[in-house]
Amino acid sequence: MWLFWLFEFLGFIAVLLLIVTYCHFSKRGFWSFIWKYLKWVALVIVIVWLLIAILCRHHLFSATHCYFRGVSMHANTKYSIYLSECQVETRSGSYVPIDRARALPGSRDHDSDNDNGNEYENNEDLPE
């Protein structure tokens, strides 16, 4: 979630830098430009924030879903944007993927090798 707020902050800084650059090259005062076009500046900032929120909507939904899973389990959870997975805090303080920790059906690691660690599917393939 902190990464989303970082993107929002960088979007705000980008809008301000564009205004400063425009004021510098047009020889206008920054604050006089802001006060003269306050409504338009605020509208541009809101549009940039909404655009970033729309681009991050999948991760925002997943982070919210992960939070409510943690509330229902009475556990601390966090959503990893890098790994695109919900993680639960263990007793040692480390975070592990919640699907792996709970061995939920349909998870990425659940029953990944269909032979459950046995490299031979049936007795015909056994070496002699």
Backbone as a printed PyTorch tensor [residue, N CA C, xyz], in Angstrom:
tensor([[[  0.8210,  -1.1880,   0.0000],
         [  0.0000,   0.0000,   0.0000],
         [  0.8670,   1.2540,   0.0000]],

        [[  2.0350,   1.1480,   0.6210],
         [  2.9180,   2.3110,   0.6620],
         [  3.3920,   2.6760,  -0.7440]],

        [[  3.4860,   1.6800,  -1.6190],
         [  3.9260,   1.9480,  -2.9810],
         [  2.8770,   2.7550,  -3.7410]],

        [[  1.6010,   2.4810,  -3.4860],
         [  0.5260,   3.2540,  -4.0990],
         [  0.6100,   4.7130,  -3.6660]],

        [[  0.8100,   4.9490,  -2.3680],
         [  0.9060,   6.3320,  -1.8900],
         [  2.1600,   7.0150,  -2.4130]],

        [[  3.2110,   6.2560,  -2.6260],
         [  4.4080,   6.8290,  -3.2450],
         [  4.1070,   7.2830,  -4.6720]],

        [[  3.3820,   6.4620,  -5.4280],
         [  2.9900,   6.8490,  -6.7890],
         [  2.1150,   8.1000,  -6.7690]],

        [[  1.1800,   8.1690,  -5.8100],
         [  0.3220,   9.3520,  -5.7010],
         [  1.1600,  10.5990,  -5.3940]],

        [[  2.1020,  10.4730,  -4.4890],
         [  2.9590,  11.6080,  -4.1360],
         [  3.8140,  12.0280,  -5.3290]],

        [[  4.3650,  11.0600,  -6.0540],
         [  5.1790,  11.3910,  -7.2280],
         [  4.3500,  12.0480,  -8.3220]],

        [[  3.0880,  11.6430,  -8.4580],
         [  2.1910,  12.3010,  -9.4110],
         [  1.9480,  13.7480,  -9.0340]],

        [[  1.7560,  14.0060,  -7.7410],
         [  1.5740,  15.3760,  -7.2570],
         [  2.8230,  16.2160,  -7.5220]],

        [[  3.9870,  15.6480,  -7.2320],
         [  5.2510,  16.3640,  -7.4760],
         [  5.4360,  16.6290,  -8.9740]],

        [[  5.0530,  15.6760,  -9.8230],
         [  5.1860,  15.8520, -11.2660],
         [  4.3190,  17.0090, -11.7560]],

        [[  3.1060,  17.1220, -11.2420],
         [  2.2240,  18.2400, -11.6290],
         [  2.8410,  19.5600, -11.1910]],

        [[  3.3490,  19.6000,  -9.9560],
         [  3.9720,  20.8420,  -9.4850],
         [  5.2240,  21.1960, -10.2930]],

        [[  6.0220,  20.1990, -10.6550],
         [  7.2150,  20.4770, -11.4620],
         [  6.8520,  20.9950, -12.8550]],

        [[  5.7880,  20.4650, -13.4230],
         [  5.3360,  20.9740, -14.7240],
         [  4.8780,  22.4300, -14.6250]],

        [[  4.2000,  22.7760, -13.5410],
         [  3.7670,  24.1610, -13.3430],
         [  4.9680,  25.0690, -13.1310]],

        [[  5.9410,  24.6240, -12.3290],
         [  7.1460,  25.4280, -12.0960],
         [  7.9080,  25.6380, -13.3990]],

        [[  8.0220,  24.5930, -14.2150],
         [  8.7120,  24.7080, -15.4970],
         [  7.9870,  25.6730, -16.4220]],

        [[  6.6650,  25.5750, -16.4810],
         [  5.8940,  26.4870, -17.3190],
         [  6.0680,  27.9340, -16.8510]],

        [[  6.0010,  28.1570, -15.5380],
         [  6.1510,  29.5120, -14.9970],
         [  7.5540,  30.0610, -15.2440]],

        [[  8.5440,  29.2050, -15.1980],
         [  9.9140,  29.6440, -15.4270],
         [ 10.1080,  30.1220, -16.8720]],

        [[  9.6050,  29.3360, -17.8350],
         [  9.8040,  29.6920, -19.2370],
         [  8.8750,  30.7970, -19.7150]],

        [[  7.7410,  30.9910, -19.0620],
         [  6.8350,  32.0670, -19.4780],
         [  7.0200,  33.3250, -18.6350]],

        [[  8.0170,  33.3070, -17.7340],
         [  8.3670,  34.4570, -16.8840],
         [  7.1750,  34.9150, -16.0340]],

        [[  6.4660,  33.9650, -15.4690],
         [  5.3480,  34.2570, -14.5800],
         [  5.7310,  33.8420, -13.1640]],

        [[  5.0490,  34.4270, -12.2020],
         [  5.2450,  34.0370, -10.8070],
         [  4.4860,  32.7480, -10.5100]],

        [[  5.1250,  31.8430,  -9.7690],
         [  4.5130,  30.5510,  -9.4540],
         [  3.2360,  30.7340,  -8.6510]],

        [[  3.2960,  31.5110,  -7.5570],
         [  2.1310,  31.6590,  -6.6890],
         [  1.0200,  32.4450,  -7.3620]],

        [[  1.3740,  33.4190,  -8.1790],
         [  0.3180,  34.1570,  -8.8940],
         [ -0.3810,  33.2520,  -9.8960]],

        [[  0.3740,  32.3580, -10.5340],
         [ -0.2410,  31.3930, -11.4610],
         [ -1.1570,  30.4370, -10.7070]],

        [[ -0.7060,  29.9410,  -9.5560],
         [ -1.5080,  29.0120,  -8.7580],
         [ -2.8210,  29.6750,  -8.3350]],

        [[ -2.7530,  30.9130,  -7.8120],
         [ -3.9640,  31.5720,  -7.3390],
         [ -4.8900,  31.9450,  -8.4900]],

        [[ -4.3320,  32.2840,  -9.6360],
         [ -5.1700,  32.6710, -10.7760],
         [ -5.9140,  31.4590, -11.3400]],

        [[ -5.2360,  30.3100, -11.4080],
         [ -5.8200,  29.0980, -11.9820],
         [ -5.9830,  27.9960, -10.9360]],

        [[ -6.3840,  28.3550,  -9.7340],
         [ -6.4770,  27.3950,  -8.6370],
         [ -7.4380,  26.2450,  -8.9540]],

        [[ -8.5650,  26.5770,  -9.5540],
         [ -9.5470,  25.5420,  -9.8800],
         [ -8.9680,  24.5470, -10.8890]],

        [[ -8.2570,  25.0290, -11.8900],
         [ -7.6960,  24.1560, -12.9230],
         [ -6.5260,  23.3370, -12.3920]],

        [[ -5.7220,  23.9330, -11.5380],
         [ -4.6060,  23.2030, -10.9370],
         [ -5.1430,  22.0780, -10.0550]],

        [[ -6.1600,  22.3810,  -9.2600],
         [ -6.7610,  21.3520,  -8.4110],
         [ -7.3920,  20.2570,  -9.2570]],

        [[ -8.0310,  20.6070, -10.3530],
         [ -8.6420,  19.6190, -11.2380],
         [ -7.5830,  18.7030, -11.8640]],

        [[ -6.4640,  19.2670, -12.2790],
         [ -5.3870,  18.4630, -12.8630],
         [ -4.8110,  17.5080, -11.8200]],

        [[ -4.6340,  17.9750, -10.5960],
         [ -4.1120,  17.1150,  -9.5310],
         [ -5.0760,  15.9620,  -9.2520]],

        [[ -6.3660,  16.2470,  -9.1960],
         [ -7.3640,  15.1940,  -8.9660],
         [ -7.3710,  14.1980, -10.1250]],

        [[ -7.2680,  14.6820, -11.3570],
         [ -7.2430,  13.7890, -12.5220],
         [ -6.0220,  12.8730, -12.4850]],

        [[ -4.8590,  13.4110, -12.1320],
         [ -3.6410,  12.5970, -12.0380],
         [ -3.7970,  11.5530, -10.9360]],

        [[ -4.3360,  11.9290,  -9.7930],
         [ -4.5510,  10.9740,  -8.7050],
         [ -5.5250,   9.8770,  -9.1210]],

        [[ -6.6150,  10.2460,  -9.8000],
         [ -7.5710,   9.2360, -10.2580],
         [ -6.9530,   8.3080, -11.2980]],

        [[ -6.1460,   8.8580, -12.1790],
         [ -5.4680,   8.0430, -13.1870],
         [ -4.5430,   7.0180, -12.5300]],

        [[ -3.8000,   7.4340, -11.5250],
         [ -2.9160,   6.5110, -10.8060],
         [ -3.7410,   5.4570, -10.0690]],

        [[ -4.8600,   5.8610,  -9.4660],
         [ -5.7210,   4.8970,  -8.7650],
         [ -6.3160,   3.8820,  -9.7400]],

        [[ -6.6810,   4.3340, -10.9390],
         [ -7.2220,   3.4110, -11.9450],
         [ -6.1430,   2.4450, -12.4140]],

        [[ -4.9340,   2.9360, -12.6030],
         [ -3.8400,   2.0600, -13.0240],
         [ -3.4810,   1.0330, -11.9540]],

        [[ -3.6840,   1.3640, -10.6910],
         [ -3.3310,   0.4690,  -9.5790],
         [ -4.5490,  -0.2460,  -9.0040]],

        [[ -5.6890,  -0.2400,  -9.6900],
         [ -6.9300,  -0.7720,  -9.1160],
         [ -6.8330,  -2.2540,  -8.7580]],

        [[ -6.1380,  -3.0400,  -9.5510],
         [ -6.0220,  -4.4680,  -9.2510],
         [ -5.2910,  -4.6830,  -7.9280]],

        [[ -4.1910,  -3.9820,  -7.7480],
         [ -3.4210,  -4.1320,  -6.5100],
         [ -4.1680,  -3.5420,  -5.3120]],

        [[ -4.9240,  -2.4650,  -5.5270],
         [ -5.7110,  -1.9040,  -4.4320],
         [ -6.7980,  -2.8810,  -3.9860]],

        [[ -7.4650,  -3.5220,  -4.9520],
         [ -8.4790,  -4.5150,  -4.6210],
         [ -7.8540,  -5.6950,  -3.8820]],

        [[ -6.7120,  -6.1640,  -4.3630],
         [ -6.0530,  -7.3050,  -3.7230],
         [ -5.5800,  -6.9620,  -2.3100]],

        [[ -5.0930,  -5.7450,  -2.1120],
         [ -4.6530,  -5.3240,  -0.7820],
         [ -5.8390,  -5.2420,   0.1760]],

        [[ -6.9730,  -4.7510,  -0.2980],
         [ -8.1640,  -4.6780,   0.5330],
         [ -8.6720,  -6.0790,   0.8670]],

        [[ -8.6830,  -6.9530,  -0.1170],
         [ -9.1040,  -8.3430,   0.1000],
         [ -8.1820,  -9.0200,   1.1120]],

        [[ -6.8880,  -8.7860,   0.9930],
         [ -5.9120,  -9.3660,   1.9220],
         [ -6.1430,  -8.8350,   3.3390]],

        [[ -6.4200,  -7.5580,   3.4650],
         [ -6.6730,  -6.9700,   4.7800],
         [ -7.8620,  -7.6420,   5.4480]],

        [[ -8.9630,  -7.8180,   4.7100],
         [-10.1570,  -8.4190,   5.3060],
         [ -9.9820,  -9.9060,   5.5840]],

        [[ -9.1390, -10.5810,   4.8200],
         [ -8.8090, -11.9720,   5.1490],
         [ -8.0720, -12.0270,   6.4890]],

        [[ -7.1700, -11.0840,   6.7060],
         [ -6.4510, -11.0200,   7.9800],
         [ -7.3680, -10.7170,   9.1430]],

        [[ -8.3420,  -9.8380,   8.9290],
         [ -9.2950,  -9.5190,   9.9900],
         [-10.1220, -10.7510,  10.3320]],

        [[-10.5650, -11.4870,   9.3090],
         [-11.3850, -12.6700,   9.5750],
         [-10.5870, -13.7890,  10.2420]],

        [[ -9.2780, -13.8400,  10.0100],
         [ -8.4300, -14.8670,  10.6130],
         [ -7.8290, -14.4160,  11.9410]],

        [[ -8.0280, -13.1460,  12.3140],
         [ -7.4090, -12.5550,  13.5010],
         [ -5.8850, -12.6720,  13.4160]],

        [[ -5.3480, -12.3020,  12.2520],
         [ -3.9020, -12.3780,  12.0190],
         [ -3.4510, -11.1180,  11.2850]],

        [[ -2.1780, -10.8250,  11.3870],
         [ -1.6070,  -9.7100,  10.6430],
         [ -1.2860, -10.1650,   9.2290]],

        [[ -1.7950,  -9.4280,   8.2530],
         [ -1.5290,  -9.7540,   6.8590],
         [ -1.0300,  -8.5190,   6.1420]],

        [[ -0.3690,  -8.7600,   5.0220],
         [  0.0380,  -7.6720,   4.1420],
         [  0.0020,  -8.1940,   2.7160]],

        [[ -0.1930,  -7.2800,   1.7700],
         [ -0.2230,  -7.6500,   0.3660],
         [  1.0900,  -7.2180,  -0.2740]],

        [[  1.7640,  -8.1350,  -0.9420],
         [  3.0230,  -7.8380,  -1.6060],
         [  2.7390,  -7.5190,  -3.0750]],

        [[  2.9990,  -6.2840,  -3.4700],
         [  2.8000,  -5.8940,  -4.8680],
         [  3.8200,  -6.6080,  -5.7490]],

        [[  5.0330,  -6.7830,  -5.2480],
         [  6.0870,  -7.4220,  -6.0400],
         [  5.7540,  -8.8740,  -6.3620]],

        [[  5.2180,  -9.6010,  -5.3770],
         [  4.9040, -11.0140,  -5.5690],
         [  3.4470, -11.2450,  -5.9510]],

        [[  2.6160, -10.2180,  -5.8690],
         [  1.1760, -10.2890,  -6.1570],
         [  0.5020, -11.3720,  -5.3210]],

        [[  0.7730, -11.3450,  -4.0180],
         [  0.1610, -12.3350,  -3.1450],
         [ -0.0580, -11.7610,  -1.7550]],

        [[ -1.0360, -12.3320,  -1.0770],
         [ -1.3450, -11.9720,   0.3040],
         [ -0.4430, -12.7930,   1.2250]],

        [[  0.1340, -12.1430,   2.2150],
         [  1.0430, -12.8270,   3.1280],
         [  0.5620, -12.6690,   4.5580]],

        [[  0.7560, -13.7140,   5.3480],
         [  0.3570, -13.7180,   6.7460],
         [  1.6130, -13.7650,   7.6120]],

        [[  1.5550, -13.0870,   8.7610],
         [  2.6950, -13.0540,   9.6750],
         [  2.7140, -14.3260,  10.5090]],

        [[  3.8780, -14.9640,  10.5990],
         [  4.0380, -16.1580,  11.4190],
         [  4.4190, -15.7570,  12.8360]],

        [[  4.5220, -16.7360,  13.7140],
         [  4.8980, -16.4450,  15.1050],
         [  6.3060, -15.9010,  15.2130]],

        [[  7.1730, -16.2680,  14.2690],
         [  8.5580, -15.7760,  14.3080],
         [  8.6720, -14.3550,  13.7630]],

        [[  7.5840, -13.8320,  13.1780],
         [  7.6040, -12.4660,  12.6670],
         [  7.8290, -12.3690,  11.1780]],

        [[  8.0940, -13.4760,  10.5190],
         [  8.2720, -13.4420,   9.0660],
         [  6.9140, -13.5830,   8.3800]],

        [[  6.8630, -13.1990,   7.1280],
         [  5.6260, -13.2900,   6.3570],
         [  5.7410, -14.3940,   5.3210]],

        [[  4.7130, -15.2190,   5.2410],
         [  4.6580, -16.2960,   4.2560],
         [  3.3580, -16.1450,   3.4720]],

        [[  3.3220, -16.6550,   2.2390],
         [  2.0810, -16.5640,   1.4660],
         [  0.9370, -17.2670,   2.1960]],

        [[ -0.1940, -16.6170,   2.2620],
         [ -1.3180, -17.1280,   3.0460],
         [ -1.8770, -18.4080,   2.4430]],

        [[ -1.8620, -18.5520,   1.1230],
         [ -2.3790, -19.7620,   0.4980],
         [ -1.5100, -20.9640,   0.8380]],

        [[ -0.2040, -20.7740,   0.8640],
         [  0.7050, -21.8600,   1.2150],
         [  0.6050, -22.2090,   2.6950]],

        [[  0.4300, -21.2000,   3.5260],
         [  0.3550, -21.4320,   4.9610],
         [ -0.9200, -22.1810,   5.3380]],

        [[ -1.9810, -21.9150,   4.6040],
         [ -3.2660, -22.5470,   4.8850],
         [ -3.5190, -23.7730,   4.0210]],

        [[ -2.6720, -24.0330,   3.0210],
         [ -2.8280, -25.1380,   2.0820],
         [ -4.2180, -25.1180,   1.4670]],

        [[ -4.5870, -23.9540,   0.9500],
         [ -5.9120, -23.7910,   0.3680],
         [ -5.9560, -24.3820,  -1.0340]],

        [[ -7.0800, -25.0210,  -1.3840],
         [ -7.2040, -25.5280,  -2.7500],
         [ -7.2660, -24.3700,  -3.7300]],

        [[ -6.6570, -24.5600,  -4.8790],
         [ -6.6460, -23.5160,  -5.8920],
         [ -5.4810, -22.5580,  -5.7660]],

        [[ -4.6650, -22.6900,  -4.7260],
         [ -3.5160, -21.8190,  -4.5890],
         [ -2.4330, -22.2400,  -5.5720]],

        [[ -1.4930, -21.3910,  -5.7910],
         [ -0.4430, -21.6640,  -6.7710],
         [  0.4100, -22.8590,  -6.3960]],

        [[  0.6620, -23.0480,  -5.1120],
         [  1.5620, -24.1050,  -4.6780],
         [  0.8330, -25.3520,  -4.1940]],

        [[ -0.4640, -25.3370,  -4.2060],
         [ -1.2110, -26.4920,  -3.7230],
         [ -1.1480, -27.6250,  -4.7390]],

        [[ -0.6150, -28.7390,  -4.3250],
         [ -0.5520, -29.9460,  -5.1470],
         [  0.0870, -29.6590,  -6.5070]],

        [[  1.2140, -28.9380,  -6.4770],
         [  1.8570, -28.5560,  -7.7310],
         [  2.4610, -29.7510,  -8.4640]],

        [[  3.0060, -30.7230,  -7.7150],
         [  3.4500, -31.9430,  -8.3750],
         [  2.4070, -33.0070,  -8.0610]],

        [[  1.7780, -33.4640,  -9.0870],
         [  0.6280, -34.3490,  -8.9230],
         [  0.9830, -35.6910,  -8.3020]],

        [[  2.2670, -35.9980,  -8.2610],
         [  2.6540, -37.3000,  -7.7230],
         [  3.0850, -37.2250,  -6.2660]],

        [[  2.9140, -36.0980,  -5.6250],
         [  3.2040, -35.9290,  -4.1960],
         [  4.6150, -36.3560,  -3.8190]],

        [[  5.5810, -35.9430,  -4.5830],
         [  6.9720, -36.2120,  -4.2630],
         [  7.4810, -37.5140,  -4.8290]],

        [[  6.6400, -38.3370,  -5.3450],
         [  7.0640, -39.6040,  -5.9280],
         [  7.3280, -39.3620,  -7.4110]],

        [[  8.5340, -39.6570,  -7.8490],
         [  8.8610, -39.3680,  -9.2390],
         [  8.3020, -40.3990, -10.2070]],

        [[  7.7670, -41.4840,  -9.7020],
         [  7.1850, -42.5240, -10.5660],
         [  5.6920, -42.5670, -10.3680]],

        [[  4.9540, -42.4890, -11.4440],
         [  3.4980, -42.4390, -11.3460],
         [  2.8920, -43.7990, -11.0320]],

        [[  3.4400, -44.8340, -11.5830],
         [  2.9060, -46.1710, -11.2810],
         [  4.0740, -47.1480, -11.1800]],

        [[  3.7870, -48.3500, -10.8350],
         [  4.8510, -49.3360, -10.5930],
         [  5.5370, -49.7750, -11.8620]],

        [[  4.9750, -49.5430, -13.0290],
         [  5.6060, -49.9620, -14.2730],
         [  6.8900, -49.2000, -14.5660]],

        [[  6.9860, -47.9530, -14.0590],
         [  8.1310, -47.1100, -14.3550],
         [  9.2770, -47.2770, -13.3680]],

        [[  9.1410, -48.1440, -12.4060],
         [ 10.1780, -48.3030, -11.3920],
         [ 11.4280, -48.9490, -12.0090]],

        [[ 12.6010, -48.4320, -11.6500],
         [ 13.8260, -49.0550, -12.1530],
         [ 14.0690, -50.3750, -11.4230]],

        [[ 14.7560, -51.2690, -12.0750],
         [ 14.9940, -52.5740, -11.4610],
         [ 16.3600, -52.6710, -10.8610]]])
